[in-house]
Each structure stands twice: as C-alpha cells, then as structure tokens.
C-alpha cells in the first residue's frame, strides 16, 4: 500500500468506532501518526494515540490539544468526524436536543478546528475535512434537528475554507449517505421494525445498499491528501448516488 501520508500528523475526532475509526486506520496504514479524540478508546488501539475528549466541552477540547502539544507542534490533517444523531420532527424535538446536537455537531467542529489552527499553520500541506451528511442537501423524514446541524456543517465548511485559504489551509467536507456503522445500527435498533427500516434505507440509495465506513474514509483521505493542493471549499457526496440520481422505479 502507498504511504501518501508518511511523516504527517493527523487528528481524528470520533475515532473510536465507525467512520472515525476507518479514517484513523486508513491514515495509519498510509504512514501518518494519528491522534484519536473520543470519549472512549474503542477499537483505535495500535492505530491511533487515544486522547479522551468531548468535543461538546470547550475545557476538554483545550485539555486534549494541550496533550497533543506534548508530542508535536504540527498537525497536517484534521478530520472532524465526531457527531451525534437525532430522530424526529420539529414537534418532537426538545430544547435539550436542539442544544446538544448543535453544540456537538456544529460548535464542536468550530472549537476543535480553532484549537488545531496554531498546529495547522505550521504544516506545509494543512487540510481539514469535516464529516457532513446527505441530510444537508436532501430533505429526510424525521431528521429535523440532525439535518439542521448538518446543513450548518456544510455552510461552516465553506466559511472556514474562505477564512483559511490565504494561509494555505484547505477545508472540505464529505456528505455520506446512510452508512453501515455502529451509530446507524443503534438508530435501527430504535425502530419498530429494524429489518424493514434497514431495507428502506438501503433502497433509498440508488446503489441499493448502505455506504461503507471505508468508502467514506477513502473520500476523506482523498480530500486531505497533500496532492490535492487546489481542492478547497468542496462538498464531496459519498451516498450511492442519492443526491444526484433520480432513477425510475
């Protein structure tokens, strides 16, 4: 396997499982030194250096980057992947749910990116990749709060790209469709008929299956790759064609 990230340092949030873990593994396999930020170590042992962090807590983010600073003063790749979901309409949503989801999914990216900026400025090929969602560009039923947060992530990505372009720090995002991850499995477990719900999720993506975590990770690495020096402010769909295709039944 090629070592496209040999000698580079990466930080991945939400690296304990799912897409974040797949990103950490892929970066590690291509030569990067990886710091994984998450509430729990999960399965990142031998792949990333775990640093306990809650991206929804400014104090804990500050502490996490103080810990990173003990090992390096440079970050080349920041993958903002940590996030939480929510099910329901605006009538179902509680004030606590609005505050929690927006704090983690949106403000969390902002506070982690802000903490990483001094490190990124010292890189010769700095890149930030945010994990967004198909929910930012397509209206999905009973995903009001989650969709609002991901729409904000997409806009935040473009704003960050504009603010950072003169410093040669590239900022992009991926918009995965429904991915086959532990997080989606937990959502399915809450459905009245988990089997039927999974079949529905698979069918709504033109490829007829869920997106794999590795496919999303590969897209993130593409955007983070130093060879993509002119790619910034880009929203890359990894959704089995859901965003752009309208196929006859």
C-alpha positions as CSV (number, residue, x, y, z in Angstrom):
1,X,0.0,0.0,0.0
2,X,1.3,3.5,-0.8
3,X,2.4,5.8,2.1
4,X,0.7,9.0,0.9
5,X,0.7,10.4,4.5
6,X,4.2,9.2,5.5
7,X,5.6,11.5,8.2
8,X,2.4,13.6,8.6
9,X,0.4,14.0,11.8
10,X,-3.3,13.7,11.9
11,X,-6.1,14.3,14.4
12,X,-9.4,12.4,14.1
13,X,-12.3,13.1,16.3
14,X,-14.8,10.4,16.9
15,X,-12.0,7.9,16.2
16,X,-13.2,5.1,18.5
17,X,-15.7,3.5,16.0
18,X,-17.5,3.8,12.7
19,X,-16.2,6.3,10.1
20,X,-13.8,7.9,12.5
21,X,-12.1,4.6,13.2
22,X,-12.0,3.8,9.5
23,X,-10.3,7.2,8.9
24,X,-7.8,6.6,11.7
25,X,-7.0,3.1,10.3
26,X,-6.6,4.4,6.7
27,X,-4.3,7.3,7.8
28,X,-2.2,4.9,10.0
29,X,-1.9,2.4,7.1
30,X,-0.6,5.2,4.9
31,X,2.1,6.3,7.3
32,X,0.5,9.0,9.3
33,X,0.9,9.5,13.1
34,X,-2.7,9.6,14.3
35,X,-4.2,11.1,17.5
36,X,-7.7,9.9,18.1
37,X,-10.1,12.1,20.1
38,X,-13.1,10.3,21.5
39,X,-14.9,9.7,24.8
40,X,-13.7,6.1,24.8
41,X,-10.7,4.4,23.2
42,X,-13.0,2.0,21.4
43,X,-11.0,0.0,18.8
44,X,-8.3,2.5,18.0
45,X,-5.5,0.7,19.9
46,X,-2.5,0.1,17.7
47,X,-3.9,2.6,15.2
48,X,-4.0,5.9,17.0
49,X,-3.0,7.5,20.2
50,X,-6.2,7.9,22.2
51,X,-6.9,11.2,23.9
52,X,-10.1,11.4,25.9
53,X,-12.1,14.3,24.6
54,X,-15.7,15.5,24.5
55,X,-16.0,18.0,21.5
56,X,-19.0,19.5,23.2
57,X,-17.0,20.7,26.1
58,X,-14.6,23.6,25.5
59,X,-12.4,22.8,28.5
60,X,-11.9,19.2,27.5
61,X,-11.0,20.3,23.9
62,X,-8.4,22.7,25.3
63,X,-7.0,19.9,27.5
64,X,-6.9,17.5,24.6
65,X,-4.8,19.8,22.5
66,X,-2.5,20.6,25.4
67,X,-1.9,16.8,25.5
68,X,-1.2,16.8,21.7
69,X,1.2,19.7,22.2
70,X,3.4,17.5,24.4
71,X,4.2,15.3,21.3
72,X,4.0,17.7,18.3
73,X,3.7,21.3,17.4
74,X,2.3,20.5,13.9
75,X,-0.9,19.0,12.6
76,X,-1.2,18.2,8.9
77,X,-4.7,16.7,8.8
78,X,-7.7,17.3,11.0
79,X,-10.7,15.1,10.4
80,X,-13.7,16.5,12.2
81,X,-15.9,13.4,12.4
82,X,-17.4,13.3,15.9
83,X,-21.2,13.8,16.0
84,X,-24.5,12.6,17.3
85,X,-27.9,11.9,15.7
86,X,-31.5,12.7,16.5
87,X,-34.7,11.3,15.2
88,X,-38.0,13.2,14.9
89,X,-39.8,16.3,13.6
90,X,-39.5,19.8,14.9
91,X,-42.6,19.0,17.1
92,X,-40.8,16.0,18.6
93,X,-37.6,17.9,19.3
94,X,-36.8,19.2,22.8
95,X,-34.8,22.3,23.8
96,X,-32.2,20.0,25.2
97,X,-31.9,18.0,22.0
98,X,-31.5,21.2,19.9
99,X,-28.8,22.5,22.2
100,X,-27.0,19.2,22.5
101,X,-26.9,18.3,18.8
102,X,-25.9,21.7,17.6
103,X,-23.3,22.0,20.3
104,X,-21.6,18.8,19.4
105,X,-22.2,18.6,15.6
106,X,-21.6,22.3,14.8
107,X,-19.9,24.1,17.6
108,X,-17.8,21.0,18.3
109,X,-16.2,21.3,14.8
110,X,-15.6,25.0,15.4
111,X,-13.9,24.6,18.8
112,X,-11.8,21.7,17.7
113,X,-10.7,23.5,14.5
114,X,-9.9,26.7,16.4
115,X,-7.7,24.7,18.8
116,X,-6.0,23.0,15.9
117,X,-5.3,26.2,13.9
118,X,-1.9,27.0,15.5
119,X,-0.7,23.5,14.7
120,X,-2.1,23.5,11.2
121,X,-0.3,26.8,10.4
122,X,3.0,25.0,10.9
123,X,2.2,22.4,8.2
124,X,3.3,22.6,4.6
125,X,0.1,20.9,3.5
126,X,-2.6,21.5,6.1
127,X,-6.1,20.1,5.5
128,X,-9.3,20.0,7.4
129,X,-12.1,17.6,6.4
130,X,-15.5,17.8,8.1
131,X,-17.9,14.9,8.1
132,X,-21.2,16.3,6.9
133,X,-24.2,14.3,5.6
134,X,-26.7,13.8,2.8
135,X,-29.1,15.3,5.3
136,X,-27.5,18.7,4.4
137,X,-28.7,18.6,0.8
138,X,-31.8,16.3,0.8
139,X,-34.9,16.5,2.9
140,X,-35.1,13.3,5.0
141,X,-38.2,12.5,7.1
142,X,-37.9,12.7,10.9
143,X,-34.4,14.1,10.9
144,X,-35.2,17.8,11.6
145,X,-32.6,18.6,14.3
146,X,-29.9,16.4,12.7
147,X,-30.5,17.8,9.3
148,X,-30.3,21.4,10.6
149,X,-26.9,20.6,12.2
150,X,-25.5,19.1,9.1
151,X,-26.7,22.0,6.9
152,X,-24.8,24.2,9.3
153,X,-21.7,22.0,9.0
154,X,-21.8,22.4,5.2
155,X,-22.0,26.2,5.5
156,X,-19.4,26.2,8.2
157,X,-17.1,24.3,5.9
158,X,-17.4,26.9,3.1
159,X,-16.9,29.7,5.6
160,X,-13.8,28.1,7.1
161,X,-12.4,27.4,3.6
162,X,-12.8,31.1,2.8
163,X,-11.2,32.2,6.0
164,X,-8.2,29.9,5.7
165,X,-7.4,29.9,2.0
166,X,-4.8,32.7,2.3
167,X,-3.0,30.7,4.9
168,X,-3.0,27.7,2.6
169,X,-5.1,25.6,5.0
170,X,-7.6,23.7,2.9
171,X,-11.1,22.9,4.2
172,X,-13.5,20.5,2.7
173,X,-16.3,18.1,3.7
174,X,-17.8,14.8,2.8
175,X,-21.5,14.1,2.6
176,X,-22.1,10.4,3.3
177,X,-25.4,8.7,2.7
178,X,-26.6,6.3,5.3
179,X,-23.5,4.4,6.3
180,X,-23.2,0.9,7.8
181,X,-21.8,1.9,11.2
182,X,-22.5,1.1,14.8
183,X,-24.2,4.5,15.1
184,X,-26.7,3.6,12.3
185,X,-27.2,0.2,13.9
186,X,-28.2,2.0,17.2
187,X,-30.7,4.1,15.3
188,X,-32.1,1.0,13.6
189,X,-32.5,-0.7,16.9
190,X,-34.9,2.0,18.0
191,X,-37.2,1.4,15.0
192,X,-40.4,-0.5,15.4
193,X,-39.3,-2.9,12.7
194,X,-35.4,-2.7,12.4
195,X,-35.3,-5.2,9.4
196,X,-37.8,-3.2,7.4
197,X,-36.2,0.1,8.3
198,X,-32.8,-1.2,7.1
199,X,-34.3,-2.4,3.8
200,X,-35.9,1.1,3.4
201,X,-32.6,2.8,4.0
202,X,-30.8,0.6,1.5
203,X,-33.5,1.0,-1.1
204,X,-33.5,4.8,-1.0
205,X,-29.8,4.9,-2.1
206,X,-29.6,4.2,-5.9
207,X,-26.8,1.6,-5.4
208,X,-29.2,-0.4,-3.2
209,X,-27.0,-0.7,-0.2
210,X,-25.6,1.3,2.7
211,X,-22.4,3.2,2.3
212,X,-19.4,1.5,4.0
213,X,-17.3,3.4,6.6
214,X,-14.2,2.6,4.5
215,X,-15.7,4.3,1.4
216,X,-16.3,7.4,3.4
217,X,-12.8,7.2,4.9
218,X,-11.3,6.9,1.4
219,X,-13.1,10.1,0.4
220,X,-11.8,11.9,3.4
221,X,-8.2,10.8,2.7
222,X,-8.6,12.0,-0.9
223,X,-9.6,15.5,0.3
224,X,-6.8,15.5,2.9
225,X,-4.1,14.3,0.5
226,X,-1.3,16.8,0.0
227,X,-1.5,16.1,-3.7
228,X,-5.0,17.8,-3.8
229,X,-3.5,21.2,-3.2
230,X,-6.1,23.1,-5.2
231,X,-9.1,21.3,-3.6
232,X,-10.8,23.5,-1.0
233,X,-14.4,24.5,-0.3
234,X,-15.5,21.2,-1.9
235,X,-18.5,19.2,-0.7
236,X,-18.0,15.5,-1.8
237,X,-21.0,13.2,-1.8
238,X,-20.4,9.6,-0.9
239,X,-24.0,8.5,-1.0
240,X,-24.5,5.8,-3.6
241,X,-26.0,8.3,-5.9
242,X,-28.7,9.5,-3.6
243,X,-28.0,13.2,-4.0
244,X,-27.8,13.4,-7.8
245,X,-29.7,10.5,-9.3
246,X,-33.4,10.1,-9.9
247,X,-34.0,6.6,-11.2
248,X,-37.3,5.2,-12.5
249,X,-38.8,2.6,-10.2
